[in-house]
Amino acid sequence: MTKKIPLFVAVALTVMLWSCASTPADNAEKVVNAVNKYCDNVEKAIADEVIDDDDVTLIKDSEKNYMDLIAEITEGYAGSANDRAEFEQQYTSDGVWVRMADVTLKLANTEGYAKLSLTNK
């Protein structure tokens, strides 16, 4: 039992240090990757030009993932306005947002688009 306590403390400290080691640029990259994944999923869903129920789930889950990630990281910067500003500047200046705008336009012009707004996910 006494051997497990130092091991537990060491693991806990390692996890804490690793989580604190993320820079605003690293976190912005995570958001950009999540938004790119969302765009990939939307493009996959609209490839057949019809949004079915499986597509709705895929799109809504992907959207929730990047939105939750942004909220979680932003909340983590509650005590550091400079890091938060750097994070926001980094992820919002990436070209992924132009891609998202293009994908969103295609999505809006796809049969079944209304299903997305009628689904509470």
Disulfide bonds with the S-S distance in Angstrom:
none
